């Protein structure tokens, strides 16, 4: 009653019950290799809720923010006297009907900011308490890995070493976007109440600096959204379904199939390292 | 027969999924997407509900309620008359301070004929103050970052008398919740909470950069209330009203936050 599990994804690097390791045992005495599908838990229910609540709320925040920005649309990227990017060209205002809705923009913005803040704070608290933060916080190896992922995604150099739930590039992106969310709240507060919270405004470099920072963060969210969308499209159905239904289907190569071992592998349980200890009844 | 798995050269078979797994996958996929669909539907319905609500002063009533709640939160939790607008050296003040809005400034104004009228709430005796009387009170100068609701700000240098000083000098009862102000032609009007009116940086200003106000800046007397957006900084004040009911406010009637506090 021995088996080898080759795939090591979603190793137990957390105390989360969904990712607890179940030791399996190794044998080389059987020759036959078959490939199975395995249901692997990926995104906890809470994370899925936070994600899908945040999506439309952030859209409303960006849209209403643009309604506000229109009233003093001074930002542009220039080199010398050449304007590279103007925020925003006429076509953007036309396309999104952004003109002359400052009062509406403020009303929506200061209403939906509550949903954005509460959802974001609950999400961060959940990540901390559940231990899920371990999957998204970049580690020492994340930065090198992110570079290899980038080269792979730009079709420059192939790289394929999925080790845990998220790769280095994802860890950096998902942690950054949380930091950006927090920074948006802080810079937003600094321009919303620059006198009652003058310490915060001063800390961020003053009123106009905080407004620019708030704007840059918004552009950052748009950039994140664009890349995120492309990556989700590229990653395919299995990955997308995980953010809706929670699980992924994994191909698992199994040596030495033995019908009786199925009994010690509850469905949906994550296989772990092959350098495992013998099965015990404690499973 | 025993062989190392490494030597197994048979092609990998297509991944197989057991019927039990398929059942689980189908069930969970359905539940997940059904929940997402219901969530999306409630989102759309909620959005449509919001935008079908009657407007209150130019903005959908639910949004207006949140603006009011935000305003109360600011008044009760954040606001303090010890929180001062940061001040700057005079050299940083704009030489030609930006103007925005001319509502209420159409009529001619003559300094000798101009009076500041302070009205008590229940139609009691009103008080009329001449420009000379105002100018005789202690002058306060303020160089601060004036902020427009549009999003721009500018360091400006103003001189005038503290509103709290005027109230004190003329024995005005400040035991009311609100102070209202209007231009002589009543075309522009604002309302302030009493706390903001009594803030030490709230001025009845008659000087900009040390010179008398221009007509566009609200000659002869305008309000400078740094802890509010520019929309509350009414130009050419004609009347001041004290009341427990909230005074009308020009921009708050057009969808803007009544509180407009910074």
Interface residues (C-beta under 8 A of the other chain):
Chain A: X4 X28 X29 X31 X32 X33 X34 X35 X36 X37 X38 X39 X48 X52 X56 X68 X69 X71 X72 X74 X102 X103 X104 X106 X107 X108 X110 X111 X114 X193 X194 X195 X196 X197 X198 X202 X207 X208 X211 X241 X244 X245 X246 X247 X249 X251 X253 X255 X267 X268
Chain B: X1 X2 X3 X4 X5 X8 X10 X12 X13 X14 X15 X16 X17 X18 X20 X21 X24 X25 X28 X29 X31 X32 X33 X35 X36 X39 X43 X58 X59 X60 X62 X63 X64 X66 X67 X70 X74 X78 X79 X80 X83 X84 X85 X86 X145 X147 X148 X149 X150 X151 X152 X153 X226 X227 X251 X254 X255 X256 X257 X261 X262
